Amino acid sequence: MSKSPHETAVVVIGAGIGGLTAGALLAKRGYRVKVFDQAWVPGGCASTFKRRGFTFDVGATQVAGLEPGGIHHRIFQELGVEIPTASHCDPACAVFLPGETEPISVWRDPNQWQAEREKQFPGSDRFWQLLANLFRYNWGFQSRDPVIPPRNLWDGWQLLQAVRPDTLLTVPHLFTTVGQLLRLTGLGNQRRLKTFLDLQLKLYSQVNADQTALLYAATALGVSQAPQGLFHLHGSMQVLSDRIVEALQKHGGELHMGHSVDQIQVHNQEFLGALIRQQKTGKIWTESADHIVANVTVQNLVRLLGEDAPRQYQQRVKKLPPSSGAFVIYLGVEEDAIPANCPPHLQFLYDYDGPIGENNSLFVSVSRSGDGRAPEGKATIIASSFTDPTLWEKTENYEGLKQAYIEGAIAHLSQYFHLTPDTIIHQEAATPRTFAHFTGRSQGIVGGIGQRLSTFGPFGFATRTPIKRLWLVGDSTHPGEGTAGVSYSALTAVNQLMAMDGTLSVQ
């Protein structure tokens, strides 16, 4: 006879948004939940830190899914906690191409964004209209909670129930990239449009337009417009994880920070327990449970399983293309360093080389007056670039390389911001080494798995792993990176877990 939820123990590895969401949902639904994380502050790559009165978002700086019907809105309502106060990012991003002083502004209003596209990329309407249609089909499909990719009959049934006639219109594009669509619509030689898409897609899919799966890109590029949109949280990104922690504990779940999970113990391809190490005391013990939810990268998962990782799974992970790390510079500045009417998010592409990372580009987030991130009369600037994590592992002069990146970033940013010794109050930087140390992510990689045709959606890693009662959530699984994406994966895993236990019926 199966156990009832209150008799069923679940261990969650990782207090990032995915792990916290899975833990809080399971606790709300009656399970006995313990969440363990090596860090001292929850939130993972969506956490914050404070310096000299400034509050800096570590990695993620914007949120999707807070609108009614959005994934965060749905989950917060179920958990019974207040949805964080937030304002729309409008434009979602202002993109500056080399040699141009006027940005391409990604407006939230669909009509305004259409007018912007017509001005910036004449003759591209057919391309954008097809993207908009695919986004509409995808969004409706995802809102019905399909399991992607399915791994058993229950998963397959959930997937089939989410299908509608318009979902079938996406099938011909399963093996199409954004670059291929550009060529099919006669835009293959539109270098400026291709450059813009490369920049935006690198942020959302980790790869450029020629490599990004079209169905993924349709959602990533369409979510910025109403009635959806990107949001700027009031206070900091930490508000999001704090609310989920509140829900976790309200429903009887436990959160243990400063605790590392050193090994996932398996017998006959079934989860047995997790080897826990308390960092402060060094105490080590095995935490037995009925299920384990791993909010880690798929690379970390294989390492935690060690010799128990299924060989085919190991080989698949080993063959993944390299993932990117991030170099991030955090600046606390005088408010007059910020130009008037500065958008909250900007992206710059520079036409000359400099030590700032891959693609010679920077993604920049700027605080708003009164948003809780800076003292009155001050502001924060957070600028990030993708970088090869092996560069930072192999260098014999880590501090020298880091300083060169800092100087390069400030020099590039100074073309737009007024950055001088008088306006910069505080500065520090993070590298892939920093992210590896504080988040535990393999090599300090960020953003999950590149959304190529071979790894996105139906061809990606499942939340249901080959090890029975071991579930994977986070940006290695569908639908990918971002707080909304990892929350979807958490909801999927929770529903699968409950269905296995017989406590969730087929809808």
Protein Blocks (a to p, Z undefined) as FASTA:
>chain_A
ZZdfklpccddehjafklmmmmmmmmmnopacddddfbfbehijmbccdeehiacdfklm
cdehkaghiaklmmmmmnopacddddddddfbdcddehiabdcdddfblklmmmmmmmmm
ghilmmmmmmmmmmmmmmmmmmnopacddfbfklmmmmmmmpcfklmmmmmmmmccfklm
mmmnopmmmmklmmmmmmmmmmmnopafklmcfklmmmmmmmmpcfbdcdddehiamlmm
mmmmmmmmmnopacdehiacfbdcdeehiafbdcdddfknopacddddfbdcddddfklm
mmmnmmmlcfklmmmmmmpccddddddddddddfklpcghiafbdcdddfbdcdebghii
acdddddehilpacehiacddddddddfklmmmpcblmlmmmmmmmmmmmmmmmmmccdf
klmmbdcdddfklmmmmnopghhighiaadbfklgcjlmccfbdfbehiacedjkbcebe
cjklmmmmmmmmmmmmmmmnopaccZZ
